[in-house]
């Protein structure tokens, strides 16, 4: 995978960690979810984007203008805001 080989940078909302841990916990149990959460945090070349007030405001706008779910709106808002930040603020 290009991300693992550091050929491609990846960005995702901090909600991704929550979603992965939750789904694995429901499907396989707590111990596996703890392991998967740790593995995701250690995955090379992924930056987790904080969900801040600006991200939530963008998510609200997306939610109002689209058929996206709240979580999908947050994920998309994270990507949009990351893309639009000046290089010196990334």
Secondary structure, 3 states (H helix, E strand, C coil): CCCCCCCCCEEEECHHHHHHHHHHHHHHCHHHHHHHHHHHHCCCCEEEECCCHHHHHHHHHHHHHCCCCHHHHHHHHHHHHHHHCCHHHC
